């Protein structure tokens, strides 16, 4: 079985660099991490590889080259190959343009199933998996909380989809795009100490626009159908703290405070 995991590396949402003129995150200068939902997708793929060592796992990501060290660590935990789609022309691509870029690569790749996350913590539109599926003509389901490992095959998969007040079980024909949530019981393992400096460069492939051949008007900011109006980090205000004694004066202070807030 050939499993492709399409993953995203996201910036630390509490500490990122933002281009306020173009309204895009400068990913090259931000501290990056793998998106939590996507990490669960790789975790499931590694579970299947434990069951069947002949399973081949490829991780595909569209990102700046600065994330290559993170991608190499994913190779060090048991993933077979990794592909990074990277080109300056793609900077600022929205979900529509991103989906077309990734789908064009996947259209030339071989796979039995594609795993992704359902949400991304830096935007959370959840558009990309379904848009890729539409472009490739594949079935797709999001918000998967569990996949039955026993019955998982190249023909079908039995999945549980978690909704607000229920969990529904489906059987979906393969190949399909299965989008997992971070609540699923699959975890990306840490790199073992003995593999920390394992050379994995020969298992990493770079794909640029030289191979995918998009025009400037199809991708990046020019090719995007949507624009980000504003992005910001939440600002926290320190609450005022007053220390009072246990004498009558302190009691009066507390009483006046409660009265001011209309609690009494």
N, C-alpha and C positions, 0 to 999 in steps of 0.2 A: 504493500500500500504506500502511496505517495501522498503525504500531507503537507500542504502549504499553510503556514501561519502568517497572515498579513497583520503586522503590528505597527504601532505608532510610538515614537519617543516624544514625550511631552515635557515642557519646562516645569520647573518647580513653581507652582502657581502662586506662591507667596513671595517669590523673588525672581522676576524675569525682566529682560530688557525689551522695551517696547518702542517701535518707531511711530511716533505720534503724527507724523505727516502722512505716512502711507497706511497707518492703522493696521500694522502687522507685528507679530512677535518676532524679534530677532533671535532666531533659534541658535545661531552660531555662537552667540555670546551668553546664552542662558544655560544654567545647570539643568541637565536633562536626565530623565528616568524613563523606564518603560511604562507605558500606560497600564494601570492595574488590571483592567479587564483583559487586555491582550496577554499579560503575563499568565493569567489563568488558562488562556487558549493554548499557550505553549506547554503549560503544565499538563493539560489533558493529552496533548500529542506525545509528550514524553511517557505518560502512563501507557499509551498504546504501544510505544516502542519497547517498553519493558515486557509487555505481553507478547509482542512479536518483533524480535530484534531486526528482522528484515524491513521493517517500516522505515521509510526515508522521510525525514522532516526537513523542509526548507522554510526559513524565515525570510519574509519579504517586507521591506520597509521603504518608504519614501522620506528622505531626511537629508540634512546637510552632512558632509563627510566627518564633521566633528563628533558624531555619535558612533563612529566605527569602533572605538574601544569598548563601548557598551555592547555592540553587536558581537564583538569577539568573545566577550564573556558569555553570551548566550550560546555560542558555539562550544564553549568549554564545559557546558553542563549536559551535553549529549545531542544537541541539534546537529544535523549532518552538514547542511550548507546554509549560507545566508546570502541574500541579494539586497544591495542598497541601490535604490533608484535616486539619483542625485544629479542635479543640474541647476545652475544659477537661474536659468530660464524659468524654472518651476517655482521660484520663491514667490510667496504670496498667493499661491493657488488656493481657491476655496474648495469646498467638498465636491462640487461639480467637476472642476478641472482635475482635482486629485483623483477622483474616481476614474476618469478617462485615462489618466496617466498609468495608474496601477492596472486597470483592466487591459490596456494595450500590452503590457508586459505579460500578464497572466494568460492572455489569449494565445501566446506562443509557448507557454509552459505546459508541462504535463502534470496532472494531479488527479487524485481520486476524491479528495475533499479539500475545502478551504476553511480554516478556522480563523475567527477574528474576535475582538472584544465587542461588546454592545455599546459602551459609552467611552468617551475620552474626557479626561478631567480638565482639559484646556479649552473645551468648546462645547462638548456634549450635544452636538446636533444629531448624532447617531445616523447620519445619512450615508456614509461611505459604503458600508457592507451591502446595503440594499441597492445602492446605485451601481456598484460593481456587478452584483448579481443580475441586475436588469441588462447591463451592457453585455454580459457573457451568456445570457439566457439560462441562468441557473436558479434553482429553488434557493430561498434564503429565509432564515428565521432568527430573530433577535431575542434577547432576554432569556437565554437558555441557562438554567440553573443546574442541570445535570444531563449527562449523556450516558446511556447504558453501554458500558465498555464490553460486556459479554457479546452483545448482538451487533456492535459497530462493525460495518463491513463496507466494501466498495459498492454494494447494491443499495443499502439503506442504513438509517440511523434512527434509534428511538431516543427521543429527547423530552425533557421536562421544561416547560416554559412557565416562569413565575410571573403572575399578574398581581394586581393590587390585593385581591382577596382569595385567590385560588392558584393552584398549580395544575396545568393541563399537560397531558402526555400526548405526543404526536409521533408518528412514524413518517420520515421524510426520505424521498428517493435521493440517492447519490448519483453523480457528484452534486454537492450543494455547498452553500456558504452558511456555516453555523456560527452564530455570534453569541459568545458566552459572557455572563456577568461576573463581576468580582466576588459575588456571593457563592459562586460554584466551588466545590471542594477540591479544586486543582491548584497546585502551587508550583511556581517556578523555583527550582532548588538553587541554593548558593553554589558558587564555584568551589570545588574542593581545593584545599591548600596545595596539593601536589599538582593541580592543573592551573594555578594562578598565572603562570608564565608560559603555558602551553602555546606553541606557535600554531595559529589557525588561519594564517593569511591565505593559504592555498585553498581554503574552503569558502572564501569570501569573494563575491562577484560584484563589480560596479557596473551599473547600467546608466547611461547618460542619454541626452537627447540625440546623440549621434546614432544610437540604436533605435530609439522610439520615433524620431523624426516628426515632432510636433512643430507647427509654425508658432511664431511669437504671439499671434492673436488667439491661439487655442488654449494657452496655459498661462500660469502666473497671474499677475494682477489684470493684465489685458484680457486674458481668456476667462476670467472668473465672472460668473453670473451674479454673484452677491458680493457685497462689500461690508466689512466690519465697521459699524458706526463708532464704537468706542469700546476699549478694553481697559480695565483698571483693577488694582488690588484693593480689597476691602480695608478701609482704614478703621483702626480701633481707637476709641477714646478712653483715656484712663478715668475711672470713676473717682469722684471726690470721696475721700475718707475722713471721717471725723471720729476721734477717740474721746469718749466721755468717761467721767468717773462714776462711781456707784453712789454718790451722794445726791442730795436733793437737786443740786444744779444739773447733774447729769440726767436725772429723771425728767426734769423740766425740758432739757434739750431734746430728748427722745420724744417727749409728749408733743412738743411744738412741731417736730419733724413729721410725726405721724398725722398731726392735724393739718399741716401744710399739704401733705400728699392725699388728704381726704380719706385716710383709713379710719379716722375717728371723728 
